[in-house]
Amino acid sequence: MSLDVLALEFTDMQLKYSKEISAFLDRASAFGQDRILIYLYKENDHILVGDLTNELQMSTGRIANILKELERKGYILRIQQREDKRKYEVCLTKSGENYSRRIICRYGCES
C-alpha cells in the first residue's frame, strides 16, 4: 500500500471520528485540570509552576495550557515572582477552592 493511500485513509478516519476524538480530548483536558486543582487544594499554598510540573509529571507546555484555561475560568491566579520575573506561582481563588471541593467529592478523594 502506498504512502498516499495510507495518508488518504488516515485523513478519512480523522474526519469520520472527529467528534469522538474531540470528546476524548475534552475529557483528557478536563482530567488534567482536575488533577491540578486537586493538587493545589491539597497543598493549600502558592506553588511554583515548575514544581507543579515536576510533581504532576506533566510537560511544561501542557501545564501552561491548562493553567491558562483555569485562569480564564477564574479558578486560579498566576503571580509573577519579584526576584525572578521568569517564574510564576499559582494559587487557587475562592471559586477555585469551591470547585476543587466539588471535584474531590465527585472522585471520592479525601479532603
N, C-alpha and C positions, 0 to 999 in steps of 0.2 A: 504494500500500500504506500502510495507516495505521500510526501510531506504535505502537499497541497490538499489532498483528500482528507488527511487527518486534521489539518487546520480547519477545513470547512466543517467537518463533523463536530469538532470541538466547539466551534462558534455556534453551530445549530443547537448543541446541548446547552450552552450558556443561555441562549435565547429561550429555549424550551423550559429551562428550570430557573429562570431569573427570579421569579417570585420566591421560590423555595430558598435560593441562595441568599437573597436579600433578607428573608425572615431569619435564616440562620445567623447571618452577620449581625443583625439587630440583637438577637438573643445573646450572642457571644460578647458583643459590646456591652450590653446591659450587665452581664455577669462580671465583666471587668470593672464596671462602675461600682457594682455591689461590693466586690472584693475590696476596692479602695475605700469605700465609705465605711464598711465594717472595720477595716484596719484602723482608719482614722478615729472611729468612735471608740474602739477598744484602747487605743493609745491615749486618747483624751489629751492631746498636746499638739503643738506645732511640730510638723515633721518636714525635714528637708526632702525635696523631690528626689534627690539622689539616693537617700536612704530608703524611700518608698520603692524606688526601682529595684534596689538590692533585696529588700525584704520580700517583695512580691514576685521576684524573678520575672519581671516583665521588661520589655525593651523600652528604652527612653522615648522612642517615638510613640509607642502605644500609650505609655503613661501620659505623655504630653497631650495626645489627642483626647484621652479620657478626662484629664483634668480640665481641659478647655471646655468640654461639654458639661462637666459638673459645675464649673464656674458659671457657665451660661445659664444653667438651671437654678443657680443661687444656692447650691449645696456646700460649696467650699469657697475659701478665699486663698489666693496666692499672694504671698508677701515677699517682696524683694529684700534680700539681706543688705544691711548698710555696709558691712565690711567687705562683702564680695558681691557686686551687682549682678554677677552671672548666676548666683544661687537664689533659689526661692524656697520658702517654707509654705506648707499647706496646712490649713486647719478647717474644721467644719464650721458652718454657720449654724444658727439655731434651727433653720429649716433643714439643714443637712443632718443635724443631730436627730431631729424628729423623724426624718425619712429613714435614717440608719436604724433607729429603733424598730421601725416597721419592717425593714428588711430582715433584721435579726429574728424577729418573731415569725416571719414567713419561713425562714430557713430553719427555725428551731434551734438557733445558736443560743448560747448563754450570753446574757448581757453583762 
